[in-house]
Amino acid sequence: MAIRSVALVSFLSISAFSLICGCSGAASGSGGGTGTPTNATTATTLTVSPNPAIVGSSVVLSASTSAGTVGPGGTITFLDGSTTLGTAALSGGNASLTVTTFATGNHTLTASYGGATGFSRSTSAAVTLCEPAVSRVTPPVGTNRK
């Protein structure tokens, strides 16, 4: 029980009253009850296509975030280790980013959902992207292409 003091001002005098409130927790919100409201738990998944990829080619990172059957709003941050590759707004629980700047080697990619009103944060499992040292090979003009 919380005790609150309130002063009432009238034209003739000032009177002090104590109010005893029967609830605790946030002073705003809707409905009754006590405590702090909980955000819906979200799950984020990441797909990478193509994988493996050729150095310099376009790689599409696609993230999906859901809370049960609901796709929340907000943004996804795409990461290569701890380096941010970019962000994209969720639409219907989905977001994507196209990247063409991966260097040769393996990249540990994740998609991180920052949360939104009523929805918790979540991060996908890591996906390893392999960028082989081979780039596209074009035969010289006039050579036999059998």
N, C-alpha and C positions, 0 to 999 in steps of 0.2 A: 504494500500500500504506500502510495506517495502522498506526502502532505504538501499542499501548495498554499501560499499566503496570497491573499488578494486584498487590495485596498479599494474601498468604494468611496467615491467623492460625492457628497451632496452639497446643496447650497448652504447648509447650516453646520455640517460637521464632517469629519473624516472618521470612518469606522474601519477597523481591521477585522477580517474574518479568515479562518483557516478552512480549506476545503480538503477533504480526504477523498482521493480518487481510488477506485477499486481495480485499476488496471495499470500495467507497466508496459514498457516498450515504446515504439515510435508514436509520436504525437500526430502523425498524419497517416493517410492511407484510407482504405475503406473496410467496412465490416468490423466485427468485434474480434476479440481475442487478444492474446498477449504475445510478446516476443518479436523477433525480427522475421520478415517475410523471406521465404526461400526462393532462389531462382531455379527455374527448370534446368535439369541437367542436359547438356548438349553433347553430341558426339560429332567429331569432324573426321572425314576421310580424305585422302589425297590419291589421285591417280596421275601418272606421268606418261605422256605419249609423244613420240615413240620412245622406247627404252629397250635397248641402247639407242643412242642417237649419234649422228655424224656431227663432228665439230662444225659449228657455224650454222647448223640447220635449226629450224624452229622446233622448240619443245613446248608442248602445251601442258601446263599444270592446272588440274581441275580439282576443286575442293567442293565437298558437300557437307553441310552442317545441318543437323536435325535435333529436335527435342521431341522424341516420340514421333508423331505424325506431322508435326509442325516444323516448317522451315523458318528459322528466325531471321530477322534483318541484321544489319551491321556490316562489318568488313572482315575479310580474311587477309592475313599477312602471310606471304609466301617467303620461306627462308631456305637458304643454303647454309647449313650449320647455324651460325649466329648472324650471318649476313642477310639483311633484308633484300629480296629480289624485287619486291613490289607488293602493292595491295590492290584488292578488288572488292567492290561492293557485292554483297549477296543479293541474289534475286531468286525468290522461290527456294532459298536454302542452298543455291549453287553459285560458285564464282570461278573464274578462270583467268589465267595470265599466260601470255606467250613470251618465251625467253629465247633469245638467239645468241647470248653472250657467254655460254658455258665454255670453260677451257677444257682441255684434255684431262681425263682422270675421272675419278668417282666423286659424286656429289651427294651429300646426305640432305635430302629435302624434307621439309615439313610444312604444313599449313596450320596457322594459328588463328582461331576465332577469338576476338577480343571481348565477346559478351555483348549484351544489350539489356535494356530494361526487361527484367523478368527472365533472362537467360544467362546461364553461367558461361565462363570461358572454357575452351577446350583446344587441344592440339592433336593433330593426326599422328599416327605412327610414322616413323621415318621411312622414306622410300629412297633407295640408292639408285641414282642415275649414273649410267656408265657412258662416258664420252670417249670412245676410242681415238687413238692418235691419227686414224685414217680420215681423210676428207674425201669429198667427191672427186673421182678421177674421170677426166674427160680425155679420150684419146685425141692425139693431134689430128688436125684436118688432113685428109688425104691418106690416112692409114687404113689398112684392111680391118674392118670391124666384124670379123667372122665370129 
